[in-house]
Every structure is written in C-alpha cells, then in structure tokens.
Amino acid sequence: MIALLLAQAALPQPDPYAPPPPAGTPERLAYDAQFGGAAEDAAIEAWLKAHPDAPAPARAMLLHRLCNDYGVTMGGEKRVIACAASNKLAPDGEDASDEKIAEAFRAAPPIRAFGGATVPTIANPLGSKSADITVNGITLPWFIDTGAEISVVTESTAAKLGVRVLPGSSDVGTSTSNRVTGKMGMIDKAVIGGATVENLPVLILPDAMLQLGKDYTIPAIFGLPAFAALGRVAWLDGGAKLALGKDAPIPKGKTVRVYWHEDGLGIPIATPLGTAGAQFDSGADSTDLRKPGLKLLTRDQIASAEERNATVGGAGGFVTTKVRVLPRLDYTIDGVPLTALKLNIDDNETGAGRVGSDMIVQLKLLTIDFRTMTLQAVPLR
C-alpha cells in the first residue's frame, strides 16, 4: 500500500480594507498583524501555542504571516521556525525561498538604524530613483526600492564593498517572474546622509541578473527592511528628495493605514467603486493592475483595455509577454487625486496592483511611518 501525503493549502491572508473578521479568530489575528508589529505577531505566536491541534490551513496562514513579518523586522531564530513550519504545512516556492534565506541569517544580529537624512535623489535608467549610500568608504547610487523584500547587491559590488558572504544560497522570485539563485551577505554599516543602517542583510546576485542593456548594471538596491528599520521614509517635491528616519516628516492630521503586503508594503488605492490594497514599489517606474484590482474599474474601463506585447525588466533579466493594457486609471491615495497611464493588467492575485514611482512624481509629500503603519500624501499642486 502506498501512502500519499498531500500538502495543505494555506488560507489566504484577509483583505486589509474589508471589515475586520470576528475577534479571536485566526483570520482576525492575521488581519491585525497586517497593520501591526511586535504585539500583533506575539498574539499569533500565543494563539499557535495554545491551539496546536487547530486546522492546518489556519495554522499555515498564521505561520506564513509570521514568516513574512519577521523577514522585514526581525529575522533570526524566530523567522527560521515560522518559515520552516509554514513551508511544511503548505509548501510553495516563495516559502521555500524564505526558509533558505531565514536559515542563512539565523545567527545574524537584527537590522537596526538610527539618525536621519534628507538627500537628493538621482534619476536612474529604469525611470525610478536612486540615492548615494556609502559602505566601507565607497559611495554608490543604490536603487530606492520599497518593492524589494531584501536589499540586493551584484557580485562585483559585493566584492568592491567587502560584503561578508554567508553560507547558503536561495532561489528567489523577481519582478519578471523568473527565479534566480543568489548568495547571502551582510553589510555591517551603510550610511545615507546622516542616517546609518547596521547589520543590513543583502542578497548577492550575478551581475548579469541586474544588467540593463549593454551599458548599465544596477549596482545595489536598498530594500524594504532598511526603510522599516529607519522608522519613517518620505519623498519630497515629486521625489526630488528623500527623507529618512528622524528627518522624515511625522504624519499629522488625517492619515490612512498601510499594511504588510504579501510582496512587501501595501497601501490603499481608491476609485468611486471602492478601496483595495496594492503593493507600493518605489523601484518600479509605472503602476500596474492585478486581477483583484478589476473591481475598481467600470465595465467600460475594462472593455477599453487592449492586448499588447510588454517587456518587463528587473532582477532576473527581461521578459516579453502579452498583456492587457488599460489606457488610464484615475484613483486616489489618502484622498489625493492621481493618474496612471498605460497600466498592464496581469494575472497576479496578490492585491489590487502595484503602485510605482509614477505616483511619487505627482506628490509634494509622501510619508510613511512604519511605527504607526500610516501614510500621508500631499498633492504637488
């Protein structure tokens, strides 16, 4: 007799902008943790300990939540345990990758940051922004990328900066849907203006994976965990300047809640038909829609989308695929009217879409406070 062990499918994470699930349920714990921090993650840990015989899908949902959260804020032994347990209950490619990354940084000290900075940004060939960051006396323009769940350097940059390479490697997903294998490394101190980030985990990729054409290779990417460690980040004057840590304006008055998205950081986008959560990816030059975002469109808007060939580039090279393209989307963030043009519509199910740096150029101020998980936007005009 042959026994077959079937993997349990994890419950999806709750919709962050739907009414909260009933108190005390696993869904409510996951919902609260999307907007929270240490206290909310501790509540999940306590529930898992108190309910060892709970249905596997519910446990997998909560463990996956912890695996994601600890990847941004903590790392260490707790992330290893959460990712391994999540991957065992409901295996998928991302959880397997997260488990390997967690294992590589098991004994690493947690990322921490202090100080503040207001620095000019630098336009890069991908249409987004970079900023000068100094490591071991060497200053390079790093991509400013809230869409990166870990900071990234190329192999040649790692050698130049003296990055400490750690044992282990992992296949990781990229914005092109390709998977690439990278090594793990640690930067003891990275300085941007008057702000310092210590114990910065990095993924080290072959140079070819970050090469754009013949003449340009992205040297390094400053990812979401670094911004979260600094506490606040703000883009000023249409993204011409970047403020970090204590230099970033504290949101005052009316704000909206941001959340921990499946792919990093999530923000609410709204149309007259409703509000939905979308990934905020400052490293992308444009805004895209995903399947759940279609509920924000009228039938006429959906019908206006045309099928075209699109080329997407990033860590993982370039891919060309057929997509539907929406000519225009008028939406709001924090009540500020914004416009996105020529939006690709893809089949990704994680959130309503991906908001890129084309949103930042329309704002005088965009500030995100990770301690309160709030966002404030001020229109450019």
Secondary structure, DSSP 8 states (H G I E B T S, - for coil): ---------------TTS----TTSHHHHHHHHHT--HHHHHHHHHHHHH-TTS-HHHHHHHHHHHHHHHHHHT-HHHHHHHHHHHHHHS--HHHHHHHHHHHHTTTS---EEEEEEEEE-EE-TTSSEEEEEEETTEEEEEEE-TT-SSEEEEHHHHHHHT-EEEEEEEEEE-TTS-EEEEEEEEEEEEEETTEEEEEEEEEEE-GGGGEETTTEE--EEE-HHHHHHHSEEEEETTTTEEEEETTS----SS-EE-EEETTEEEEEEEETTEEEEEEE-TT-SS-EEEGGGGGGS-HHHHHT-EEEEEEEEETTEEEEEEEEEEEEEEEEETTEEEEEEEEEEE---SSSEEE-HHHHTTEEEEEEETTTTEEEEEE--
